[in-house]
Amino acid sequence: MRVPMIAGNWKMYRTAREAAQTIRTLRGLVGEVTDVDVVVCPPFTALPAALEAASDSRIGIGAQDCHWGKEGAYTGEVAVPMLADLGCSHVIVGHSERRQFFGETDATVDRKIEAVLAHGLTCIGCLGETLQEREAGQTLQVLERQLRGGFARHLHSPRLVIAYEPVWAIGTGRTATPAQAQEAHAFLRGLVAAVADPDVAAAIRILYGGSVKPENIVALMAQPDMDGALVGGASLDPSSFARIVKFRG
Ligand code: PEP
């Protein structure tokens, strides 16, 4: 039985004070939800305030990226042990904005996932095709390359969560249809069965991300291979995010 996860990616929005306020409001709205894993990923600078605001609640706090090393001469980077020391429980890795703007590759995704899992945190690893790749009929090939290149060595970890995020649906208001999302999720689950084994495939959670809103979450979650969502824009508003978390009604 896969417990759904609804994770919010706040990207480069919210100061520490704003983050604390938003999480306090969110606690009031989702405090009684026990059948969904709720995670919020603010910017690095807001993590301590977010952690304090979420303390003694079921809301997990995560980072949006990390470095793969334990420490070292990597100006501007943040290591997983530093996130663990703060109390973070999750890290997003391989988001398409990291791939597009900051040179993230399948090889760096592989190293970052390894580091997150090695330090006991849950990793939300992202993959997904661009519009150009979809229109060229290459979606499944791209997903296979990304999964084999970045995720394959880590699939046996129960703390690895896959987030399928078609790049053309992120921040565009254009959501994949439930059928398009299901096709990709079923393909990924089949691939996990082939690369790891069928038990791993049955247990691994695959989230969808790309313009998820209260209005489309129910239809997406009705798909058999849908185990939750990674939510960008709509996660910044606690009442929208809470409605997504409470997709069961
Ligand atoms: C994201 O940032 O991972 C995302 C899915 O963004 P949005 O929901 O705004 O499309």
Boltz pocket constraint, residues with backbone or C-beta under 6 A from the ligand:
constraints:
  - pocket:
      binder: B
      contacts: [[A, 9], [A, 11], [A, 165], [A, 169], [A, 170], [A, 171], [A, 172], [A, 173], [A, 209], [A, 210], [A, 211], [A, 212], [A, 230], [A, 231], [A, 232], [A, 233], [A, 234]]
      max_distance: 6.0
